Amino acid sequence: MNWELFISWRYFTVKRKERFISLISLISVLGIALGVLALIVIISVMNGFDRELRERIVGVNPHIY
């Protein structure tokens, strides 16, 4: 087991007294993961729109060689 996984496993599996801290940590990690996922999707969609817009502009006004 690599050390990153070991540390995260120890951090999220705590004793009963500190269960609330573990819940807050889990919610924080899920929130960050959701934010990164949304950012990746938005950047991908915007790149697709940019490419489509360029193709349509070149289709209407083609390059002159």
Secondary structure as GFF3:
##gff-version 3
##sequence-region A 1 65
A	DSSP	alpha_helix	3	12	.	.	.	ID=ss1
A	DSSP	three_ten_helix	16	18	.	.	.	ID=ss2
A	DSSP	alpha_helix	19	60	.	.	.	ID=ss3
###
